[in-house]
Amino acid sequence: MGRTGHGPDGNFGVSHRPVLLTETVHQLALQEGGTYLDGTTGEGGHSEAILQSEPPVKAVLAIDRDPRSLEAAQSRLAGFGGRFLPAPGNYADMAGLAAERGITGVDGVLLDLGFSSRQIESPGYGMSFQIDGPLDMRYDPLGDLTAEEIVNTYDERELGQLIRRYGEEPRGMSIARAIIKGRPVATTGQLASIIGAVLGRRPGQRINPATKTFQALRIAVNDELSNVERGLDAAVGLLVPGGRLVVISYHSLEDRTVKVFFNREAATCVCPPSLPVCVCGQTPRLKIINRRVIKPSSEEVQSNPRSRSAKLRAVQRI
């Protein structure tokens, strides 16, 4: 899972592999002179493709919560000058970030909800169970909540339900009990060891048993699902008529949120089925472009295994 790859030395942008790149550019239906918004810029792979497209677009407003990623993207895309507009912040606040730069409407919005390989594998983020480090998991290093705080202060019920809900981990309560017994838990390696002792690992099992719990903590730390809801609504409000919104999600909770939102905003009626006539007065704001999700090709999955769970959905502003 993730937006990009990384080089053997761990540096930014050495082996940059944005997911579903060709499909994303196609679904955005880029317009000459258009303004586009990349709400989850990462190291800038999708933004670069949009800026390199023909016919040329006017600009890309590039938002990211992680200043480390945005700094890398800005350095990498410096050759585009003022056409690349970096904006540190949360994509859920895109309307305000755009207004600060004199942008009141955009022709397309991209939200790639994954995270980069660098964020998983570099020290300092605390997202990896492969590299022992502090339990952090914040995209924004100035964020208030850390995974360490959740792991060491939530009670058993809170922690277990969080792991079950956000990680879709059936044994969330058992993991929570073991974590509480093992407190204080300060590092990713310590946490992964506790989870592994609860779940075990079958011979040949490819997915680390800590994966779902780490996912749950990352989602909670960064308030990811709430930001998806807010970001989708903000994107629709910012799009000009005919503009496209493209979203790439990586796990079922995200994809379900996107699908429900798109279906609701494309519906002509949202009344309860029990009502004999429509009384809601719903006016659709969106037209769904692809009813069937777009997934990476087998070739892309082979070259970038973290793309395997990606799902792309696209809509158009009415």
Secondary structure, 3 states (H helix, E strand, C coil): CCCCCCCCCCCCCCCCCCCCHHHHHHHHCCCCCCEEEECCCCCCHHHHHHHCCCCCCCEEEEEECCHHHHHHHHHHCHHHHHHEEEEECCHHHHHHHHHCCCCCCEEEEEEECCCCHHHHHCCCCCCCCCCCCECCCCCCCCCCCCHHHHHHHCCHHHHHHHHHHHHCCCCHHHHHHHHHHCCCCCEHHHHHHHHHHHHCCCCCCCCCCCHHHHHHHHHHHHCHHHHHHHHHHHHHHHEEEEEEEEEEECCHHHHHHHHHHHHHHHCCCCCCCCCCCCCCCCCCCEEECCCCCECCCHHHHHHCHHHCCCEEEEEEEC
